[in-house]
Amino acid sequence: MFRVLARNRAIRRVAGMIGTLFGVAVFVFVMLRAIPGDQITAGLGTEAAALTPAQLAALERYYGLDQSLFTQFFSWLGNLFTGNLGFSARSQQSVLDMTLQSLPVTFELAVLSIVLALLLGVPLGMLAASRTNSPRDAVGQLVSLGGLSIPAFLLATTLLSVFAASFGFNPNGQGFASLLEDPLLNLQQMFLPALVLGFGIAAPILRTTRTAVLDVRSGDFVRTARAKGVPPGRLQVRHVLRNALVPILTMTGLQFGYLLGGAVVVEQIFSVPGVGRQVLLGIQQKEYAVVQSTVLVIALSFVLVNLLTDLLYRVVDPRVRS
């Protein structure tokens, strides 16, 4: 019976993933066509008005714009199953090659941001929960409010200007170096964007940690452990934090998924060639295949992150396994 339930749950999960990805594909396809202009006008600008009808018709055939929307959608969708994500006329590369270059960059930036967010959010959240309505709680709430209210583009621009003008630190002004090519320069280029994103993500993690820790601390098992003389440090880590990990893990997974596609502004400011910047440039040039395929890859990554988060629940909390 348990095997049947597990199999049914797996089938429902896979069906939900496929439905989500199909919905994202339809939504992005429709929204792109709702934006005025196309690849022809984006590439030629005002010169597009000088095209003859024959030249315009030839370009529409070249870009596939002469086909119906229904045909365009399912033609693109069918190509995805063969590994053909499309072609970028701007960069003269296939979208698959572009994504294979940009996705690891965004993934690295997301990992560094999450690490910084956890290092800031979890300790401050536990510190704030250790004594409510105290100065330490006020500091935690202030940091949380700052992370939620300060726009990422403002913080990014300020930090970039201050570090460049005052300390001469602007490694992002050089060509981007991958982690394998030049690890030191790569980490220098990733530091400021990861700091900006990590500060913003630390706010919800801090609040989630504070709420979860306060909820766990009121449990009977915590009072029993305290009565048995368990040292405060061990009590906080092994009894309180361990049982508060599920909501913290949930928030971390959501924020990590957001970073895979939501870091576009920070990537643009710091010239980080990630998938967010790839989507932005694709929208500017009206390159439908670039935007559609890249957004679908981001959506797939988000779904896989959520699946991994669910699996981690079973590791950190044995009650989930039961």
C-alpha positions in Angstrom: 0.0 0.0 0.0 2.8 2.4 0.9 4.5 1.7 -2.5 1.2 2.5 -4.3 0.9 5.7 -2.4 4.5 6.7 -3.1 4.0 5.9 -6.8 0.8 7.9 -7.0 2.5 10.8 -5.3 5.4 10.6 -7.7 3.0 10.6 -10.7 1.2 13.6 -9.3 4.5 15.4 -8.8 5.7 14.7 -12.3 2.3 15.7 -13.8 2.4 19.0 -11.8 5.9 19.7 -13.0 4.9 19.2 -16.6 1.7 21.3 -16.2 3.7 24.1 -14.6 6.3 24.2 -17.4 3.6 24.1 -20.1 1.8 27.0 -18.4 5.0 29.0 -18.2 5.7 28.3 -21.9 2.2 29.5 -22.9 2.4 32.6 -20.7 5.8 33.7 -21.9 4.9 33.0 -25.6 1.7 35.1 -25.3 3.3 38.0 -23.3 6.2 38.3 -25.8 3.8 38.6 -28.7 1.8 41.3 -26.8 4.9 43.6 -26.7 4.9 45.9 -29.7 7.5 45.3 -32.3 9.4 42.2 -33.4 12.9 41.0 -34.3 12.8 43.0 -37.6 12.0 46.3 -36.1 14.4 45.7 -33.1 17.3 44.8 -35.4 16.8 47.5 -38.0 15.2 50.3 -36.0 13.9 53.2 -38.1 15.4 51.6 -41.2 12.7 48.9 -41.1 10.3 51.5 -42.5 12.3 51.6 -45.7 11.9 47.9 -46.4 10.0 46.9 -49.5 7.1 44.5 -49.1 9.2 41.8 -50.7 12.1 42.4 -48.3 9.7 42.5 -45.3 8.1 39.2 -46.4 11.5 37.6 -46.8 12.6 38.6 -43.3 9.3 37.4 -41.9 9.8 34.0 -43.5 13.4 34.0 -42.2 12.3 34.6 -38.6 9.2 32.5 -38.9 6.9 35.4 -38.3 4.8 34.6 -41.4 3.3 31.6 -39.6 0.3 31.5 -37.4 0.9 31.9 -33.6 -0.4 28.3 -33.1 2.2 27.0 -35.6 5.0 29.2 -34.1 4.3 27.9 -30.6 4.1 24.2 -31.3 7.1 24.4 -33.8 9.2 25.9 -31.0 7.8 23.4 -28.5 8.6 20.5 -30.8 12.2 21.7 -31.3 12.7 21.7 -27.6 12.4 17.9 -27.5 15.2 17.6 -30.0 17.5 19.9 -27.9 17.1 22.8 -30.3 16.3 25.8 -28.1 16.6 28.3 -31.0 19.2 30.6 -32.4 20.3 34.1 -31.4 21.0 36.4 -34.4 22.5 39.0 -32.1 25.3 36.8 -30.7 25.4 34.3 -33.6 25.0 31.4 -31.1 22.5 28.7 -30.4 20.4 29.4 -27.3 21.5 26.1 -25.9 25.2 27.2 -26.0 24.3 30.6 -24.6 22.4 29.0 -21.7 25.2 26.5 -21.0 27.5 29.4 -20.6 25.2 31.7 -18.5 23.4 29.2 -16.3 26.5 28.2 -14.3 27.3 31.9 -13.7 23.8 32.5 -12.3 24.0 29.3 -10.3 27.3 30.3 -8.7 25.9 33.8 -7.9 22.8 32.2 -6.4 24.9 29.8 -4.2 27.1 32.6 -2.9 24.1 34.8 -2.2 22.3 32.1 -0.3 25.4 31.3 1.8 25.8 35.0 2.7 22.1 35.2 3.4 22.1 32.2 5.7 25.3 33.4 7.5 23.5 36.7 8.2 19.8 35.7 8.6 19.9 32.5 10.7 22.2 33.8 13.5 20.4 37.2 13.7 17.1 35.4 13.7 18.1 33.1 16.5 19.6 36.1 18.4 16.4 38.1 18.0 14.3 35.2 19.1 16.4 34.5 22.2 14.9 37.6 23.9 11.9 39.2 22.3 11.3 43.0 22.6 15.0 43.5 23.6 17.7 45.6 21.9 19.0 42.5 20.1 15.5 41.8 18.8 15.3 45.4 17.6 18.6 45.1 15.8 17.3 41.9 14.0 14.1 43.6 13.0 16.0 46.7 11.8 18.2 44.5 9.6 15.2 42.7 8.3 13.4 45.9 7.5 16.4 47.2 5.7 16.8 44.1 3.6 13.1 44.2 2.6 12.8 48.0 1.9 16.1 48.9 0.2 15.8 48.3 -3.5 18.5 46.0 -4.9 19.3 48.4 -7.8 19.9 51.2 -5.3 22.1 49.2 -3.0 24.0 47.7 -6.0 24.7 51.1 -7.6 25.7 52.7 -4.2 28.1 49.9 -3.4 29.6 49.9 -6.8 30.2 53.6 -6.8 31.6 53.7 -3.2 34.0 50.8 -3.7 35.1 52.1 -7.1 35.6 55.7 -6.0 36.9 55.2 -2.5 38.9 52.0 -2.7 39.5 51.6 -6.4 37.8 48.2 -6.3 35.9 47.5 -9.5 36.8 44.1 -10.8 33.5 44.0 -12.8 35.0 46.6 -15.1 37.2 43.9 -16.5 36.1 41.1 -18.7 34.2 38.4 -16.8 36.4 35.5 -15.6 34.8 32.1 -14.9 35.6 30.2 -11.8 37.8 27.7 -13.7 39.7 30.4 -15.6 40.6 32.7 -12.7 39.1 31.7 -9.3 40.4 34.8 -7.5 39.1 37.4 -10.0 35.9 35.5 -10.3 35.2 35.6 -6.6 36.1 39.3 -6.6 33.6 39.9 -9.4 31.0 37.9 -7.6 31.5 39.5 -4.2 29.5 42.7 -4.5 26.5 41.2 -6.5 26.3 38.3 -4.0 26.4 40.7 -1.1 23.6 42.8 -2.6 21.4 39.8 -3.3 22.3 38.1 0.0 21.4 41.1 2.1 17.9 41.2 0.4 17.4 37.5 0.9 18.6 37.5 4.5 15.6 39.6 5.5 12.9 36.9 4.9 15.3 34.2 6.2 15.8 36.2 9.4 12.1 36.6 9.9 11.4 33.0 9.2 14.1 31.9 11.6 12.8 34.1 14.4 9.3 32.9 14.0 10.2 29.3 13.8 12.6 29.4 16.7 10.0 31.1 18.9 7.5 28.4 17.9 9.9 25.6 18.7 11.1 27.1 22.0 7.5 26.9 23.4 7.5 23.1 22.9 7.5 20.7 25.9 10.6 18.9 24.8 12.6 22.2 24.9 11.4 22.9 28.5 12.3 19.3 29.4 15.8 19.6 27.9 16.3 22.9 29.8 15.2 21.3 33.0 17.7 18.4 32.5 20.5 21.0 32.4 21.3 20.9 28.7 23.9 23.7 28.0 22.3 26.7 26.3 24.5 26.5 23.2 23.7 22.8 22.7 20.0 23.5 23.4 19.8 26.2 20.8 21.6 24.1 18.1 20.5 20.5 18.6 17.0 21.0 20.0 15.7 24.4 18.8 17.4 25.1 15.5 17.2 21.5 14.3 13.5 21.4 14.8 13.1 24.8 13.2 14.9 23.9 10.0 11.9 22.9 7.9 10.4 26.5 7.5 14.0 27.9 7.1 14.7 25.3 4.4 11.4 26.2 2.7 12.2 29.9 2.6 15.8 29.2 1.5 14.6 27.0 -1.4 12.1 29.6 -2.5 14.7 32.4 -2.5 17.2 30.2 -4.3 14.7 29.5 -7.0 14.0 33.2 -7.3 17.7 34.0 -7.7 17.9 31.8 -10.8 15.8 34.2 -12.7 15.2 37.3 -10.5 18.8 38.6 -10.4 18.5 40.3 -13.7 18.9 43.9 -12.4 22.0 43.0 -10.3 23.5 41.0 -13.1 23.0 44.0 -15.4 24.5 46.5 -13.0 27.6 44.4 -12.3 27.9 43.1 -15.9 27.5 39.5 -14.8 26.7 37.3 -17.8 24.0 35.2 -16.2 20.6 34.0 -17.5 18.8 37.0 -16.2 20.9 39.3 -18.3 20.5 36.9 -21.2 16.7 37.2 -20.9 16.9 41.0 -20.6 19.0 41.4 -23.8 16.7 38.9 -25.6 13.6 41.1 -24.7 15.4 44.2 -25.9 16.2 42.6 -29.2 12.8 40.8 -29.4 14.6 37.5 -29.8 11.6 35.3 -29.0 13.5 32.0 -29.0 16.1 33.3 -26.6 13.6 34.6 -24.1 11.1 31.7 -24.4 13.7 29.0 -24.1 15.8 30.7 -21.3 12.7 31.4 -19.2 11.6 27.8 -19.6 15.1 26.6 -18.4 14.7 29.0 -15.4 11.3 27.5 -14.7 12.7 24.0 -14.9 15.5 24.9 -12.5 13.0 26.4 -10.1 10.9 23.2 -10.2 14.0 21.0 -9.6 15.0 23.2 -6.7 11.6 22.8 -5.1 11.9 19.0 -5.6 15.3 19.0 -4.0 13.9 21.1 -1.1 11.2 18.5 -0.6 13.8 15.7 -0.5 15.9 17.6 2.0 12.8 17.8 4.3 13.2 14.0 4.8 16.8 14.5 5.8 16.4 17.3 8.3 13.1 16.1 9.8 12.4 12.3 10.4 8.7 13.1 10.9 8.4 14.0 7.2 9.6 10.5 6.3 6.9 8.9 8.3 
